[in-house]
Amino acid sequence: MESTQLHASPLSIQQARLWEFYQQNAVYHAVSVLEVNGPVALDTLQQAIARVVERNEILRTAFSALPGMDVPMQVVNTPNYGYQIIMLEQLSLVDQHGFIDNIVRQLRSQPADIGQMPALQCHVLTLSARQHILIISLPAFCADRKTLQLLAAEIQQAYYYLLAPAADSEQEEDELLQYIDVSAWQNELLTDEDAAEHSQFWQHLDLTALDSLTIPGASASNAADFRPASYQISVPDALTTKLEALARELQAPAEQLLLSAWSLCLSAYTNQEELIVGVGNDGRNYEELAAALGLYTRFVPLPAVLDAEESFAQVVRQIGGTYTNALEEQSYFVWPEQAQRQQLPLQYTYQQGIASYSHDNGEQGEPVQFVLRASYHCSEPFSLKLEVVHEADSLNLQLHYAANSFTQQQICDLAQAFSTIFEDALSHPNQPIKKLHLLQPSQEQELRAQFQGERVEFPALTLVDLFEQQVAHNPTANAVTHNEHTLTYDELNRRANQVAHALRAQGVGHNSVVGLCVERSVEMLVGLLGILKAGGAYMALDAQLPRQRLNYQLQDARVTVVLTQQHLSSLFMDYPVETLSIEALQEQDAPASSEDVQTAIQLSDLAYVIYTSGSTGNPKGVLIQHANVSNYIQCLQQRLDWQAGWQFATVSTLAADLGNTVIFGSLVSGGCLHILDYEVATSAARWRQYLRQQPIDVLKIVPSHLSALLATDADVDAATWMPRQQLIMGGEALSRTLIARLIEMQAPCEIINHYGPTESTIGALYNRLGHVEQIAQGPQERIVPIGKPLDNLAAVILNRGGNMVPVGVVGELYLAGAGLAQGYLNKPEQTQEKFILKRWGEDESVRYYRTGDLARYRADGKIEFVGRADTQVKIRGFRVELGEIEQALQRHPLVQEGVVLLQEVQPDEQKLAAYVVATQGTILAEKELKSFLQERLPAYMLPNSIVQLAALPLTLNGKIDRKQLSAQEPINSTASASEPTEKTYIRPRDHVEIRLATIWSQILNVPIIGVLDDFFELGGNSIIAVRLMSLIHKEFACDLALSALFKHPTLGAFARVLRQGVAEESSAIIVPLQTRGEHLPFFCVHPSGGTVFRYQAFARALGTEQPFYGLQSPEYELGASRLEDIAAQYVQAIQEVQPSGPYQIGAGR
């Protein structure tokens, strides 16, 4: 029978929403499966279906666009439907079920052609004379799940009407409200006089939050790839009884309790306190629509803010109130034009079930029963949808999911987590939701065992014991080298013994904290070992720290002796501490004994104290014992198979523990430690030259540091860049971008990702990624996992309530075992806060360190780092408490509020950005704020930019919305109130300046660069400067050290250096930081490290009338070790600038 079009009408709101996705992806069918039991008359059944189609226009509606229109119309046709009988009586029961499943699967996945008729398709499968299956399918444009239920009931009623028309004659007289009329009424509602008032409920809904609602482990996909699938969740009768009892107690519908539990589960999986759940309602809110067929179900966004301290009962009341309002106002919700195709990834639907339809056949004989066995419907794409059908005495829960995004195992795990938290919430409705469990106790025990390092009993040896073993085994082997200075194990041991005896004479003994302030040199290792041999604990001091911070550490650790070098002794002149010069100890007429010190050092003794950033505004000292380091280094030596004679390289400061891996690793394995100068470690050309002349086997480095060094073409021989055996990366997250770079370069070494906070002794987890050939053949993951715990260590991931999370769910990482520090020096409250005792059951208690890092378990047995739970970050290998910077900002008298963020400029490059609110009516000067901070914070903690805002943005629950800070309109971010707001712009004038400006723009992310622009004022820092030098070398084939940039920070000045090709200038002692002005020049001697980087702001602060020259340590040519020789060279350099006095001379703090 051919169809004839009767009339056309615009799409309903629901159909218009579906049309947006239809353009990206095929619309699938709504499918139902009915059992028809009894002596059914198939011809009467067909007539019943025909009658129902004739009564309901939506069952014979197609969709097509009229000429000149882009959006189709509903087109009602004359009655038409598909009907097919398939005989399956000859098949076995198993084959019958297989056939049914197969046809349902085909119908569900078959794209619907919405322009073709007939819309309704019926398949009658005859299993036996008394048992049939009726499968009904419709395009999703024409039906929702409730339609499938109502359609089954109406077919049954029509069937019995045809058998006995007089008994049901009222059906003949019914006047149906057709879908096309309801559609017109819906559209009119949006423009009536009450629409503005009703739509207010939706006006402040922030739909951008939908973008962050992703489930961990989900594969990236879009609407075009959408393939729905479902998973049945088993619900015990006892749980249904609990649900109904609590619903009565809270006086809330069961659907709101289920929605609240689903929201809790989604909050845990998405790691979001603020959710938007797409809530479906069948839209039949009026009596006239109660039995109406068609696409009435509509999903509207329901916002929910989940406070971890609230109880489940409170969550139900909060979500229930919003839910009720949303359903009342759903007719007035309209998707914003820019979000027409915005998906609601997380959805929920609830409906009362109608499972079977029976009819008293009276004298007509045995009745035929229609039983709805299954129904499937999808009106728009989603990631996850919980569908609830509440029968009279049971719950039917189905978890629908995008099969293109999730595996069935992932969905199985999520379903089990939902069941667990649902049951726990029903059992403990007044308990804070953060305390609710997602795992059963047996699952927790299984995860704990999986992420427990192997239990290994290492020899009970201190660091001194381990070192002296190598002295005995390899006395003549090289132990340490720096430039041209090399010591064998025996020589290193003897010199360290001399220091140890001298320290003992000063009263240093067990657990005495001794300051160690030494430049990168052989003396650094001599001093370190000397302190340990004396029984003391070393505390590395960075001479470039502000004096205020340096003095705080000395005072906090109650240091009475500082071991240093002669030219650094002046740093401690104004602090009551005894200084010992390592050089002076060697040059004494009667030097101390070089024999081993007889000190009974215990594993429980302190090995070192290392200061990390503190949220209270002051750094805190972490107490590390010999036992901690001994377990760590013996584990790595065994696991990584370090060999005697291997060459290790350290490129980082001793004031951070990053380099301790290779320092102690070389000393306990019989290797040789290469201590690289700052200028070598920060110059790609010098780095390559060093490794070419002195190949390295093991290197540990921060990923951003390595990325900066590798900012050149990949055709350079990787053997000249990389260690021969192992590249260990730690200190910050390892990006896939850097891994791809190493693969491209064909790095010859094994790559290892290493993770661990200072409180867990250098490192706690490791992931051996393998060689680049293996990595290239493996999965190309976006995030590189941090691996599994080392031997005798353990890791657990807990939620905010202290309960373990399932695989894939984000929580806070806690560490336990042999690596845990003793605590924080003189800070018992902070120690108690961060080092906690957690009970597991009745008999087991474990001491954990709260890392503050967010992580998740992976299905492959590894842990993945996600980010920070607090305001602590890692930048360039240093751990920074953003709160410490914020407190320093707020000490400025004109700053009312301050917030600091770590922002990613590009992979492996991050910057600190500060946002401040000033006291009323004040315009802040960024330069002045930076100078203020420079007096209080080390260089690596200084923000790259400081932006003034009128107010800090807040979340719905009143917290600072850090995600929105960068989108705020600044009041003023650069100018001083006393300075002009614009700098004269001079465009690049020749090919050198143009090429240089292009490079600066690329790495600083600043679109326009002028000749007068200053690299560091534009946001440059030390790591970005290393990248710049690598790119300079690539672009200009000119080898300049970082000091050239410090001397000439503006584009024009630096371009002059490039034109002249004066690479040798970088080794000069004098660095002119400001040459203008009539005053006597001021000469400032470098701090530890040899560079004058930190004096730039000081020179600017003195103004344009004060000439300012820094005195830096030459890189290779110095060759002087005596203080008198160094001073003589500095005097000569000063006199080249100013031949005669008087002189103004200062020194670094």
N, C-alpha and C positions, 0 to 999 in steps of 0.2 A: 504494500500500500504506500503510495507516494504521499509525502507530506505537503501541505499547503500552508503558507504563512497567513496568519490571521491578523495580528497586530504586533507592534514593537513598542518598547519602553526603555528608558535609561536603566543602567545597572543599579542594583541596590548598593548600599554602602559596603556590605560584605563582599559583593561581587567585584566592586571597583577595587577594593583592597587586593583581592585575589588576582585581578587583571594585571596589577603592577608586577606580580611575580610570574604570571603566565608569560610575560614578554621575555623573561630570563630563562624560564624553565617550563617544561610541560606540566600541566595540571593533571593530577592523578584522579583516580576514581574513588568514590565512596562505595564500599562493598559490604554486603551483609550475607550471612549464611544462616538459613532457617532449616530446621528439621520439621518435616511434615509427616506426622505419624498417624497411621490409621488408614482406613479404606478410601483414600483420596480419589476423586474423579478428575483426571488430568484435564479433560476438556472444560470442565467447570472451573478448574483453577485458572486456565488460560482466560476464560471469559471474565473471571473476577479481576485478573490483572488488567484486562482491557477496560473494564468498568472504572477501576481506580485511575487509570491514565486519562480517561475521558473526564473524570471529575476534577483532576488536579492539573492545571496548566503547566506547572513547573516541571512535570514529568515529560512534557513534550515541548520543552523550550530549548532553542538553540541560540547561538550568539554570533552576530555578524555586524560588521561596521557598514553603515550606510555611506553612499558616495559623499566624499568631502569630510568624513569623520575618521578620527584615529581610534577612538574608543568605541567598542562594539555596543550594540543594543541587545536587550532581551527580545527574542523573536518567538512568539507563541505559534505553534504549528497545529494542524489538525492531528487527532490522536494517532499515535504510531509508537511502536515498541518492538524490541527484539525478543524472540521466544524460541528456545531450543530445548528439546528433550533428548537426553543421553542415557541409554540403557547400560547399567553397570552390574546387572544381576549375575552375570557369568564370572565376575572377578571375585577374588578372595577379599576378605575383610580388610587385610593389610593393603592390598592393591587399590581397593575402593577409597580408603583414607588417603593414600598417596595421590590418587587422581584428583580428589577434592582439594587437597593442599596445593597441588600444582596449578589447577585452574584459578584458585583464589589468588595465588602468587602472581600469575600472569595478569589477572584483572587489576590487581593493586598496582603493579608496576607499569602497566600499559598506559602511555600518555593519552589523555582524552582530547579528541578533536571536537572542540566546543561549537564548531560551526556546522557539524554534521548531525543528521537525524538517522535513526531514532536515538534519543538520549538514554532511555531506560533499556537495559539488557537483562533478560532473565534466562537462567540455565536451570532446567529441572533434571536432576540426576536420580534415576530410579535405582535404588539399591535392592529393593525387594517389593513384593506386592503391597506391603503395608508400611514401607519406609522409603521416603524420598528426601532429597536435599534440594532446596530452592536457593539459588545464588542470585542475588540482585546487585546490579552495579549501575551507578550514575556518575556523570562528571561532578567533581567537587563544587562546580558552579551551581549545581541544582540541589544539593543535599548536604546536610550535616549528620552527625551521629544520631541525633534525636529523630531526624527524618527517617532514618533506617528503621528505628524502633516503631515509629508511628505507621510507617508504610507496611510493615509486617502485620500490625494489628488491623489496618484498613483492608489489606488483601484478605485476611481471614474473615472479617465481617462481610466483605463483598461475596466471598465464597458461600457463606451460609445464607446470605440474602438470596443468592441465585438458587440455592437448594429449596428455600422456603420464602418466597418474596413477601407473602402476606404477613409473616411474623416480623419482618424488619422493614416494613414499608416506610418508616420514618426516615430511613437513609435516603430514600428517593426524594424526599422533600427538603433535605438539608440545603441551605444556601451557603456555599463555601466562600470564605474570603481568600481570594487568589493572591499568589506571591507578587505578581506584578503590581497589584494595587497597594500592597504593603510597602513595596519598594518606593512607590511614588510618595506615600505618606512619610516614610523615613527621610527622604530628601527634602520634603517640605518643612520638616521639623527644624532642620539646620538654618532655615531662614525666617522662622516665625519670630514673633516679638519677644518670646521668652528665651530664645537661643543664647543671647549674650549672657544672661544671668546663669543659665545652666552650664555654660562652657567654662565659667570661671574656675571650676574644680580642676580643669586640665591645663590652665594657662601657665602655671609655674612649674610644670613637670619638665625636668631636664632630661631629654632623651639621649644626650651624649653619653650618659652613663651606660647605655646599652653596649657601647663599643668595648668596655672593659669586662663585660660579663662572659668570660671564656672559661671553659672547663679545662683543667690541666690534662695534657695528653691528647687533646682533640686535634685532629689533623686539620690544617687550614683548608677551607673550602668556601664555595659561594652558592648562591641559590641555584645556579645552573647545574651544579653537581648533586643537588639534593636527592637522596634516596631514603625514604622513611623505612624504619623497621621497628619491631616492638619486642619487649621482654616482660614476661608475666612475673609479678611479685607475689609470692605466697604470703597470705595473711592468716595466721591462726585464729580460730574462733575466739580464743581468750583475749586476743588483742582487739578484736571488734567490740567485745563486751567492755573492755577498758575504755575504748574510745567513746562509746555511747554513755558510759557512766561519767566520764570527765566532762563531756559535752553538757550533760544535765547539771553537773556541779558548777560549771562556769557559765551556764545559761547561754551557750554559744552553739551554733549549728556545727555538726560534725565536719562539714566542708571547710569551715574556718580553721579547725584544729589541724586538719590534713594539710591545708595550705600553709599554715604556720610551720609545721614540721618540715614540709618540702622546702620552705624558705630557709630554715636553719641549715638544712643539708646543702642547699645551693650556696649559702653564705660561706660555709666551710670550704666547699670545693672551689669557689671563685676567689676566696680570700677577700671578700668585699663585705663591709658592714652595711653599705647602702645598695639595695637591690632594686631592680625593676623586673617583675614577673609578669608575663603575658597571661592574663586570666581570661578563660573562656566562659561565656554564658550563652545558653541556647537562645536568648533573645525573645523568648515567648512569655513576656512579662504581663501580657493582657489575656483575659479569659478568652477573647475571640481568637487568640493565636495558640491556645493550648495544644490543639491537635493539628496545627498547620504544617504542611510540608514545605521544604525549601531550605536554602542556606540562611538560617537565622543566627547560628552561632557566630559570636564575634569575640575576638581577643583584644582586650584593652590593656594598656600598661599600668600595672599596679605598683606604686613605689612602696618600699619598706625600709625602715632604718632599724637595724638590729643592734641593740646595746648589749654587750656581753654580760653586763651585770644584771640585766633584767631576767625575770623568771619566764618560763614558758607560758604560764598563765597571763602574764603581762603582755607578752608578744602576741598571744591570741587576741587579747582585747584591742591592742594597737592595730594589728593587721586586719582584724575583723571589722573595726570601724571604717578603715580606709576601703576595705573590700565592699562593704555595704554601700558606701557613698559612690564608689566607682561603678557599681552595677546600676545604681539609680540614675547616674548621669551618663551611662555608656552611649546612649543615643546621640549625645552631643559631642562625642569625641571625634575629632578629625585629625588625621595625620598632617603635620606641617608639610608644606609643599616640598621642602628640601629633604624630607625624610619619608617620602612616599614609599620607597622600597626598603626602608629600615626594618630589619628583621627583629622579632621578639624571640631571642634565642632560647629563653627559658620559659616554659609554659606550664599551665595547670588547668585542668578541667574537672568538673565534678557534676554528676547527675544521679538522680534516683533511677534505679534500673527497672525495666519491664522485661522480664525474661521469657514469659510464656503466655500464650493466649488460648483459652479453651472456650468451648461453646456447648451449652446444654442442648443436645439435639432432639430432646423430647422423644417423640414416637418415630423419628426418622431413622433410628438405628444408632450404631456406635459412632461417637463423635470423632472428628479429626482434630488433632492438636498441633498448633504451630508453636515451635520453640526456637527462640533466637539464640543461636549458639555463638556467634561471633559477629562483630561489626568493625569495620576499618574506615577511618576517614581522616583526611588531612586537608585543611583549608589554606594553610600557608606554611612556608618553610620554618624550621626550628632546629635547635641543637638537641634539646631535651624537653620532654613533656610528660608530666605525670597525669595520667588519666584515671579518674576514680569513678567507678560505678558502684553505688551503694544499694545493694539488694536489701530485701526485708530482713534477712538474718546473716548477711555476709558482706565482705568488702571485696571488690574485684579491682586490683591495682595493676595497671599496665604502664611500663616505662617505655615510651616511644622515643626513638633517637634517630639521628641522621647517620645512616650506615656508612656514608662517605667520610664521616669524621671520627667515629668511634668503632672500636672492636667490640665483639660480644663480651669478651672477658672484662673490658673496662666497664661496660654497662652492668655486668653481673656484680662487680665489686661495688659500684655506686649504689645499686639496688640493695645490696646487703648493708651498706653504710646507712642508707635511708631507713631501712627496717630497724636497725639498731638505735639510731637517734630518735626515731618515732616511738619505739617502745620505752626508751629511757625517759623521754619527755612525758609520756602518759603516766609513767610510774613516779616521776618526780616533778610535777608541774610547778612547784614553788621554788625549785632550785635554780640558781643562775644558769642561763643557757650555756655559758662557757664551760660549765662542769659536765654537760651532757656528753655521752660517749658516742663515737662513730665506729668503734671496734669492740668486739667481744674480747674478754680476757685471754682466750686462747690465741686470738689473732695478734694481740699485743705481744704475747710471749714469743710468738713466731717471728715477728718483726724485730724484736730486741735481739734474738739469737742471730738473725740474718745480718744485722748491722753491728755485730760485735767483732772486733779484731781478734786474731788468733791469740790464744794464751800461750806465751813463750817465756820460759825462765832464762833470762839473760844473766851472764856473770855479774855478780854484785861489785862492779867497778866504778869508781868515780871518774870524772873527766881527767884528773891528774893521773890516775892509774892507767887509763886507756892510752893517754899520750906517752907515758913512760914505757909502756909496752913497746910502742913503735920505736922509741929511742933505743931500746935494747935490741930490737930486731933489725932496725935499719939506721944505725948511727951515722953513716956517711951519706945517706940519701938526702937529697935536697928537701927541706921542709917548707921553706917560705922564700918568696922572691918578690922584690919590688924594684923596678927599673934595673939598675946594675948591682943591686945589693941582694945577695942570696945567703941563706944560712942552712946548714945541714941540721938534721934532727939533734945531733949531739951539740952543735954550736947553739942552737935555739934553746935547748934544755939548760945548758950552762948559763947562758945570759939570763934566762928566766929565773934560774936559781939565785943569781946575784940580786935580782930585784926582790925575790921572795925574802932573802935574808935581810935585806935593807928594810923591807916592810915590817918584818918581825921585830926588828930593832926599834921601829916606831910604834910598836904596840899592836900591830895588826894581828888578829888571831881568828878563831872560829867565828864565822858569820859577821865579821867586821865588813862594813860596806866601804869600799875604796873607790874614789872617783878616778876615772881613766879618761884623760883628755889628750888624745894623740892624733896627729894627722895620719892619713893613709900611708903606711910605711911598715917596714919590718918591726920597728919599735912598737907598733900597735899590738902585734902578736906577742912580742916579748913581755910587754906590760900586762897583757891579759893573762898569760900563763903564770907570770910572776905573782899576780894577786891570788890566783887559784892555788898555787903551790904554798903560799903563806897561810892558807886556810881562809882567806877572805872571799868576799863576793864583789865582783867588779860592777861598777855603774858607769856605763859609757856616757860621756858628756860631749855634746856637739858645741864646739866653740862659736858657731854661728848663731846660737840661740840668743834671744834678747837677754840682757843681764838679769832682768827681773825674774825670768823663768829659770835661768841657770842657778841663781841664788836660791830660788824656791826648792829646787831638787836637792841641792846640797844641804839645806836646812831640814827638809822633810826626811831625808835619809840619814841625818845626823852624821854626815861625813866629816872626818877629822883629818884625813890624808887624801891628797889628790896626786896621782901619778901622771906626769905630763912631760912635755918637751920644753926645752929652755925658752924658746921664743913664744911659748904660750903661757908661761908662768904668770905674766902680768895680768891675765884674766882674773886671777884669784887674789890680787893684792888687797882688795878692799873687803875680803871675806875671811873670817878667822879659821883658816884651814892651813895645814902643813902641806907644802908642795915638794914633791921629789921629782927631779929631772932624770929621765932615763939615760940621757947622754952623760950627765954628770956622774951617775953611778958607775958608768963604764970607764970614765976618765979619772976616777979617784986614784990617788997614789997607792992606796991600799984598798982595792975594791973588795966588796963582800965575797964570801966563798961562792964558788960555782958548783959545789956539791949539792946533791938533792937535800931538800929540807925535810927534816924528820917531823912531819906534822900528821897526826892521825885524823885525816879528813874522812868524814862520814858521808854516806849517801844522803842523809837527811840534812846536811849542811847546805847553806845557800851557795849557789854558783854565780848568779848575777841578779841584779835588780835593773829592770828596764822600765822606763817611764813612757806611758801612753797617754793620749789625750783623755781628759776627764770632763764629764757632763756638768760637774759642779763649778767649773771655771778654772780649776787647777788640775795639772796632770797627776796621775797616780802611778806609784811604783809597784810593779808586778814582781813577786818573789819567786824565783825559779831555783829549785834545788838540784844538786848533782844527780839525784835519782831520776828527775824528770828528763834531763838532757841525756843521761846515760841510756835510758830506755829508748828515747827518740833516735839517737844516733846509732845505737847498735841494731835497732830495727831496720833503719834505712840501709846501713852497711850490708846487712844480710839480704834484704829484699832487693836492693839495687845492685848488689854484687860489685861494690867498689873494690878496685885492685890497687895494690902497692905500686907506686910509680905513676899513677894517674895524676894529671895536672888539673887542679881545681882553680876557678877564678871567682873572686868576690868583687862586686862593682857597687856595693851599697854601703851606707854608713853603718858603723858599729852601734849607733844609737837606736837603730831598729833591728829586730831580730831576723830579718829576711836572710841576711848573709850568713847567719850562724850554721845553716845547713852545710855550706861548703867549707866554712872555717873549721868546724869540728869534724866534718866528714873527712877532710883531707888529713887532719892530725891523727885520727884514730884508725885510718886505713893505710897509712904509709904513703900518702900522696904528697904533692907539693902544692902549696897555696900561692897563687898569683894575686897580689894586691894591686889592682889597677887604679891609676890616677884618675881623678875626675875628668880631666881633659881627654883622656883616652876613652873612658866609658861614655862620653857624651859626643864624640865625633865619629861619624861612620867611617871616614877615611882612616883615622888613627886606630880605630877599633880593628878594622880589617888588616891594617899593617901589623898591628901587634899580634893578632892571631896567625897571620902568615909567618911571622918570625918565631913565635912561641905558641905552637898549637895547644889548645885547651881540650881537656876531655869532658869535664863537668862544669856547667855554668848554671847558676840560679839567678833569675832576673825578673823584674816586674814586666808584665806584658806590654804596658804602654811604653816603657823604656825601650824594649826590643822593637816595637812597632816604629818608634821614632828613628831608631838606627837603620831600620830596613826601608825607609822612605826613599828608595831609589829603584832603578830598573831591576827586574828579576834575573837579568842575564848575567849578573855577577856570580862568579863561582861560589856556591854556597859553602864550600869547605873553608873559604877565607872569612866567613861570617860566623859560622856555627861551631860549637864544640864537636869533638869527634865521637863522643859516646852518648852523653845525656844532656838534654836541655830541660831544666826544671823551672817551671814558671809558677810564681806565687805572689802574694801581696795584694792581688785584686783579681777580678773575674777574667777568665781567659775567653776571648771572643772567637767565634767561628771565622771572622775575617782574618785574624792573625794566623789561624791554622791553615786557612786557604793560601795565605801568602807563603807559609813554610812549605806547603805542598808544591806550590808553583816554583819555588826556589830549589826543590828537591834537597831539602836539608838532610845531611847524612846521619843525623843522630836520632836517638829515641827521644820522644817528647813526653814529658810528665807534667800533669797538672797537680799542684800541691796546695792544700788549704789548711789553715789553722790560725786562730788568734794567738796573741802573745801568751794569754792565760793558759793555753794548752801546750805550751813549749814549742814554739816555732811552727810546727805543723801537726795536724791530727789525722787528716785524710789524704789519700793520694790516688791518682788515676793514671796508670801507665797506658797512654794512648797508643804507643808503638811507634814504629818508623813511618815516615810519610806515605810509603807505598801501602802499608796496612791501613792507615787512616783514610787514604783516598778510596780504598775499596769498601770501607765500612759505611754506615749510615751518616749522611751529612747533616748532623743535628745543628739546630740554631744555637743551643746552649751546650757548652762542654761541661759534662758532669765533673764533680770534684772527687768522686770515687768512693772508697770504703775506708774504714778506720785502720790505722796502723796497729801493730801488735800491742796487746794489753790496753787498748783504748776501746771505747764504745761510743756510739752516737744514737740518740733518739730524737725524734721530732715531735713536739708537743703543741697542742693548741693553747689558747689563752687561759684555759682552765686547768692546764697541766695534764691533759689526757693525750694519748698517742693518736696520731692521725693516720688514715689509710694511705696506701700507695697513691701518689699523684696529688695529694692534698697538701697545701702549703701550711707550714707551721714553723715554730722557732726551733732552731737546732741547739741541742744540749749535748755536751761532751763529758765523758767520764773516763777514769782510768789513770794509768801511770803518768800521763803527761800533765795532769792538772797542777797548776801552781799552788803554792801555799796560801796565796791570797794577796791582798794589797797592803803595802807597807803603811802602818799607822792609820789604817782606815777600816776598822772592824765593821762599821755599819755597811759600807759598800761591799766588803768581803761577804758579809752575810746575805746581802741582796743578790749578788751575782753567783756565789758558790752555794748551791742549795742541796739539801738532803731530801731525796724523794723516796717514798716507800712504794714498794711493789708487793702487794699482798701483805700478809701478816708477818713474814719472816725476813724480808729482804729490804735493805735500805742502801741507796747508792748516792754518792756525792757527785753532783753535776755542776758544770759551768754553763751558765746561760750566755750563749754567744751573741744574742741579739740579731743573728743572721736568720733570714727566712730561707727555708729549704724544703725539698720534698723528696720522698722516697721514689725511686723509679722501679719499674717492673723488672729491669735487668739487674737489680741488686746493687745499684749505685745511688749516690745522693747527688742531687742537683741544687746548686746555689741559685737563689731567686733574687735576693736583695736584702735590705735591712728592715728590721721590725721597729727600729728606733731611729734616732738621728745620727747614728755613728756610720761613718763611711770609710772606705779605703781609697786613697788617692796617691798615685805614684809610689805605692808601697807603704805609705804611712797611714796609720789608723788615726782618724780624726773624729772627734765628737763635735758635731755641728753646734751642739748646745754650748760648747766652750767658746766658739767664735761668736755665737749669738749673745752670750753674756758679756763678752768683751765689747761688742758693739753697743750694748745697752748701758755700758758704763760711760759712754760719751754723753755729756750733759744735754745735748740737743736731740738725742735719739730716744724716742718713746718706746718703740717696738722694733725688733729686728729678727729676721728669719733667714737662714742660710740653706741653700740647696746644692746638691751635687748634680750637675747637668752634663749629659753626654753630648759633646760637640759632634763627634763621629766615632766609629768603633775604635776602642783603645785610646780615646782621648776625652778627658773629662775636665770640667772646670767648676770652681766654686762660685756661686752667684749669691749675693746678699740682697735682701729686700728690706728696706727700713721705712718706718713711719716716724716723722719728726714731731717735735713739740709744736704746738699750734702756730701756724704762720711762718715756720722756718723753712728756708731752702738750704738743703745740705750740700756740701761740696765733697764730691767723691774723693778727690785728691787728699783733702784734709782728713777724711775718715780713714783712708788707707794709711796715712802717716800715723794716725792715732793707733791703729791696730798693729802697725809694724813695731811699735815700741813694746808690745805686749805678747805678740804671737810669733812663732817661727815662720819662716818664709813659706813653707808648704801649706800653712793654714790660712794664708792671706787670700781673701776673695779676689777673683779676677775682675769682677764687676760689682758695683754697689748701686742699686736702683732705688730711688725714693718713690713711695706710693702714698696716696691719700689715706688708704686704709688697707689692712690685710684681708683678703677674701676668707669667708668662713663656710664650712659645710653646714648641712641641715642641722646637725647636732651641736653646732657652735664651735667646732674645732677649726684651727687654721687650715684652709684648703690649699695644701702645698702644690697640688696639681694645677691650680688655676693662677699661681703667682706670675708665671711668665706671660700670661695673657692679659695682665692688668696694664692699664695705661699709666706710664710713669709721669710723675710731676717733673722731675729733673734727675738725670742720672750721671751727668758729667761735670756740670759747670759749678764754679764757686760763686758765691754771692758777690765776691769782690773782683771777679774776673769777667771778661767778656764771654758770652755764651757760645761764640763760634770762633774757631781757629781759622786763620787764613788758609784757604785751600789752594795748593799749587799742584797741578796735575803732573804726572811723570813726564820727563822731557826727552828722554832718549830710549833706545832699545834696552839698555841695562835697567833703567828705572822701571820701564814698562814690564819687563820680564820679572823683575823683583817684586813689583806691586802685585802681579798676578799670583805669585807664590804666596805672598803675605795674605792676600785676599782668600786664597784657597784654604790655608791652614788656620787663619784667624776667624774665618766666616764673616768677614767684613767686606761688603761689596765695593766700596770706593776707598782707595788708599791714596793719600797725597804725599808729596815729598817731605813735608814737615811732620808727618805722623810718626809717633813713637811706638815701636813694637810692643813694649811692655804696657804702655798706657792703653793699647788696643786689646789687651787681654792675654798677651803672651806670657808664658811661664817657662820653667826650665825644660820640661819635657817637650813642649811645643818648639822651643828653641833648638832642641836636638833634632827634631824633625826638619826644621828650617835648614839647619846646616847640612843635613843629608840631601835635601832638595837642591841647595846651593851647589853642593859638590856635583850633583847630577847635571844641573842646568848649565853651570859655568866652568866645571872642571877646576874649581878653585878650592883648596883645602884651608879653611879658616877655623880657628878654634872659637869656642863660645865667647871668649873675652873680646873678640873683635866686635861682636854684637853689643856687649856691655859698654864698650867704648863709644860705639856709633849706633845708638838705638833708633835713630830716625831713618826713614827710607833714603833720603838724599845722602846723608852721611855714610850710610852703609854701602850705597851704590858707588860712592867714591872709592871706598876700600876695594870693591870688586873691580873697578876699572883699573886701579893701580896694580892689582894682582899681588898685594903685599901680604901673602900668607905668613911671612916671617914676623909680621907685626904682632901676631898673637902671642909671641913668646916674650914680649917686652915687659919690663917691670912696671913702668909708669902707664896708668890707664887714665887719660883725661876725661873725666865725667862732666866737667863744666869749665870751659876755658875763658869765658867772657868775664868782665868785671875789673875794677881797679884795685880791689883789696889784695892784700898779700895772699898768695896761694895757700890753700890748706891741703896738706898731705896726710892721707889716712891709710895706715898699714892694714893689710888684709887680716881677716879673722882666720880660724882654722879652715882648711880646705884650699887656701891659697887664692881664691877668687874675690872680686870686689862687687859681686852682683848685688848684694844687699845694700850697698851704699848709694844706689841710684836715687832712691826717694830722699835720702839724707841730703844729697847734693842739690836736688831740686828745692828741698825745703829751705836751704840757706839762701836761695834767691839767685838772680842773674848777675849780681854784683860780686859774688864770691867765687873765685876760681877754685875748683875742687879736683884733686888728683888722687886716685887710688893707687896703692902700691901692691901689686899682686906677685905671687911667687911664680917665677919662670917655670915652664913645664919640664924641660929636660936638661936645659943648659946650666941649671944652678950649680949642681955638683958640690955644694957646700953643706957641711953638716954642723959646723961650729957656729954658734950664735954670732960671734964676732965677724966671721966671714960673710954671713948673710947681711948683717947690719952694714958692713962696708959697701956691699953692692947696692943697698938701698940708698945710702948717702950719695953714692956716685950718681944714681938715677935722679935723685932730687936735685942735685946741683946742675944736671943737664937742663932742668927746667928753670931753676932759680939759682944762679951761680953763687950768690952771697946772701947772708942772713939779714935780719932775723927770720927764723922759720916757724911756721905753724904746723905742728905734727901731732896727729892723733892715732889711736889704734882701735881696731874692731872690738866690739863688745861680744 
